[in-house]
Amino acid sequence: MSPLDIKWINSICGSCVSCETDDQRSCASAQFSGYTRDGTFQQYVVCKEFCAVRIPPEAPLDKIAPILCAGVTVYRALLETGAQQGHIVAIAGAGGGLGTLACQYAKAMGFRVLAISSGAEKRMHCEKLGVDYFVDYKSSKDLTRDIERLTNGGPHAVVVVSSDDRPISQAIEYIRSRGTIVLVGLPPGAVIKADLFSVVFRMITIKGSYVGTREDTEEALRFFLRKNLAMQCQIMELEELPQVYDMMEKGDSNLTLLDQMLKNPSLHLVGCCNELNAGYAADGYARSSPTKVAVVVVTFTVGSLSLLNAIAGAYSERLRIIIISGCPSSKLLTEESLLHHTTGGVNRDQALRVFQEFTATSIRLDSSEHAALRLDEAISQCIHKSLPVYIEIPTDLVGVVGNAATPLQISRPLKLIQSGAIDEIVSPLITVWNAAHRPILIIGALARFFLSTEALIALADKLGCAVFCQPDAKSTLPESHPQFVGTFWATASRSECRDIVMDADLWVVVGGRWSDMHTLGGLDIRDERRRMIDIQEASIQMPNGRLIQEICLAEVLDAFLRSSIPPKRETLISFDWKSRQQTRVNSPVLGEALTVRGIMDVIQQLITSNDTLIADAGDAWFNATNILLPMGANFQIQLLYASLGWSLPAALGCQLACPDGRTILMIGDGAFQMTAQELSTAIRSRANMIVFIFNNLGYQIESAIHDGPYNYIANWNYAKFASAMCAPKHTRTCNNPFASKMDKDLGLNPAFFSMQIKTQADLLLALDRINCEPWKLALLECCIQPDDVSVGLRQLAGALSEAAKK
């Protein structure tokens, strides 16, 4: 049995003059599906047999569904024009859904088609449909004159499918005499202004048309199948109907975008509590994942601007984050109506422009035909420049099948240098090295992005000198390397490190950064450049100020390593402060108060090869840089941008990226309060992080720099707060069809524990539990004295305070 279609006209009386003349559309007693006759979204629906449309059994239901409404509407409208083969028929609103079908039916009927729409994308779309002429009504200075000139006197007929009133009045001006205008679209208020003088004296016919009869529909179907007309469609479940309406009416939701992405089984969704925290989590993921790439998805403007601060921090760290923002449909983006999630104006490009300052590229997809190419270009920039990129995807492009994507070109083309040019670059490096007596190697954070660990080890082995890392470069070189001495952080360095660096007569610096946070007011880097070879990704600056640019560092480094320079070991030292790693926490005296030193000893014992240590801004920086990392361990801070609260969501991202190890987080109480809600995501994701909250009753780093009432915060019971992040549900069922068994069990069997630590004995109990329950997230609220701060923090505070006075 062939399938049947329940059309708009659900039933007619069958006995009036209109029915007797086979004009079902004019029956005064007609009932309409979904309007006067309910049931179109129910399991059963009733329709008069003689109003039902027979669908050919070979017809693909998804493709012909639009024909049963939009298709028959424009098919009937074209018949109403009375145009003959070879006549010019204009379609006003050709770029939309009705217009797309109207252009195809008109061509199939033998008409010459004039498409009237706006924009380069609509032009390409219409030309792809095979129209004979295209006019952009927005860019045209004189629409009537342009159309008359293009069509040699104007079209013979116009079908207006636009819902604006302007195309109707415009059609009266450009149609040729005795032409016919058929109105399909209904403008707001359904009132039009017409030049009656032109209508009368040029004998123009204006008609209205809506849907079609049963016979019209069946003929439109046969026409569609016979002519093999093109149809773009997206299949969605009935349960998604509210989302469909949201896409049609508002167009700024990214929910259907997420639905499409989740069809890829390789993608896993992690829903964060807000956009800012999602950005921080992406930051952590990009630092630690094997691909060094993260993706974060937000909604239009209100979501993307909330994300912005996190992306600014990622930009400062040169992290590869792909930001995908859903945005309104292409049509709504060009209209002047107000949209929610915007600032109230008609400008829809604010987020695009803002993100240009913090990304390698900021784009909005505007064509399904070129979407794959533009996506590839943006992702390539993200990878090659090692910077975030921002991509807006309009809702009307989410489900459209574009051109097939080509393999992404991941590898960066090398700028090969002729052998003579390489010798010219390497020769002065060798000369400076040979002249030095006490050289050292300093590795900076930027080295992570253009040199591998193996390359850095090879360079250290070749030079033979003492090796230091800047604080944000810690872990770029294994700290078990025999030449590694420690972290160089200006006046905050350990005395052994600082003395060696400042006594050296040559600094070979790879990927170094020298912000005020790196120098702490104790270094004038302009003076230090006189003893520095500054090696960056595409340039080398010599001690004499000579700048060598546009180099291929891999080739230069290879030539340098193959040279015959002697290793210089004068700066190596024999002190054994590394033995700290082998120390054990002693049994505490009963009731002994908790100290920062005791906490650091425990962290030193906890960290293993696959772990990541993360420290938030503040005293945690200085304490963390003194932890000696085992081979394979990772270390991350955000030193330059220094956004308080960054580390908690970033630790979540790191843990998800490296599930084989554990992320150990050191965060102050003030920083924790800024992003605390993301603890719930970590618990829900069963991320077995270890979180040390240093509760010293406020922003002690700020108090050390400049004290005031603004540095003190409300004290929380952080251990109990964590328990509130995982409460049992208040109903027997969670009414969540997407919940996994793990989600449903979360409130009853949470994979975490929290403890309030006030004594050294409490800390040892917590250490035992961490080791016994390694699959659980552990949150330790460490209650320490406010004045228990590091020497490094005091030095930083002094330097910044002095700098502020200048």
Disulfide bonds with the S-S distance in Angstrom:
none
